[in-house]
Amino acid sequence: MNNWYRNLLVAVLIGSLSACVTTSNKTQAKPDAAHDKRIELGMKYLEVGQRDNARWQFSKAMELKKNSAQAYHGVALVHQANGELDHAEKAFKSAFRYATPKELSPIAVSYGRYLMEVGEAKKACEHFEKAAGDFDYKARPEALYLAGQCAQKTGNTARVKPAYEHAINLDPQYVPPMVELAEIYFQEGEYAKSKRLLSHFEKLSKPTPASLWLGIRIERIFGNKDKEASYALALKNLHPYSKEYLEYRRFTEQN
């Protein structure tokens, strides 16, 4: 999403929030709606890097709803982005303390990301797995993908492939695990399976260094020289300083 569109979304939300707050003040009704708008706007400000504005919105949300888990969650994300890790940890703990069952999984995913950042991957995996096991959590594919990444980082390789497969099974349009799973299939000698998944990825997303490098190796296996050359040219032109291009150059020199 480009910056212009993100800023447009923020502008629209500001207008929506203003209307909501005005209506709430006039009727003294639906304070939860105003709270939710503050949270929504704060998250959008975070998305475009306006951390001070985001924190202000979360503070206003706390004024509307005491002990708001969502507001503490937002504050934790602001502190994390600012590198204020002790404050982030404290805010995350408050978010968990006041969260309803429905609010726990989004907080768990964010806290898992935080734990990965501070080098506590094993603890992070536990939070990702909890969110992945929440059947009512709409972002389960993301939680499963993060569980797979976390498992890879902690050496639990047996968990990686099932987590990625489960994520894509839940949402066949969920792109993040596709190239990594296709790479796993390739390493296992499941070349046709790897190619099918890579082709599916290419219909949904722009090429990445990893996808192009995998494409080169797949097409070499199948003897499709034209397609292999096409992938190689794209890798050279689009990502000449990537580690994948360096791997490709070493590969060609050795073969």
Sequence and secondary structure as in RCSB ss.txt:
>XXXX:A:sequence
MNNWYRNLLVAVLIGSLSACVTTSNKTQAKPDAAHDKRIELGMKYLEVGQRDNARWQFSKAMELKKNSAQAYHGV
ALVHQANGELDHAEKAFKSAFRYATPKELSPIAVSYGRYLMEVGEAKKACEHFEKAAGDFDYKARPEALYLAGQC
AQKTGNTARVKPAYEHAINLDPQYVPPMVELAEIYFQEGEYAKSKRLLSHFEKLSKPTPASLWLGIRIERIFGNK
DKEASYALALKNLHPYSKEYLEYRRFTEQN
>XXXX:A:secstr
  HHHHHHHHHHHHHHHHHHHHHHHHH   HHHHHHHHHHHHHHHHHTT HHHHHHHHHHHHHHSTT HHHHHHH
HHHHHHHT HHHHHHHHHHHHHH  HHHHHHHHHHHHHHHHHTT HHHHHHHHHHHHT TT TTHHHHHHHHHHH
HHHHT HHHHHHHHHHHHHH TT  TTHHHHHHHHHHTT HHHHHHHHHHHHHHS   HHHHHHHHHHHHHHT H
HHHHHHHHHHHHH TTSHHHHHHHHHHHH 
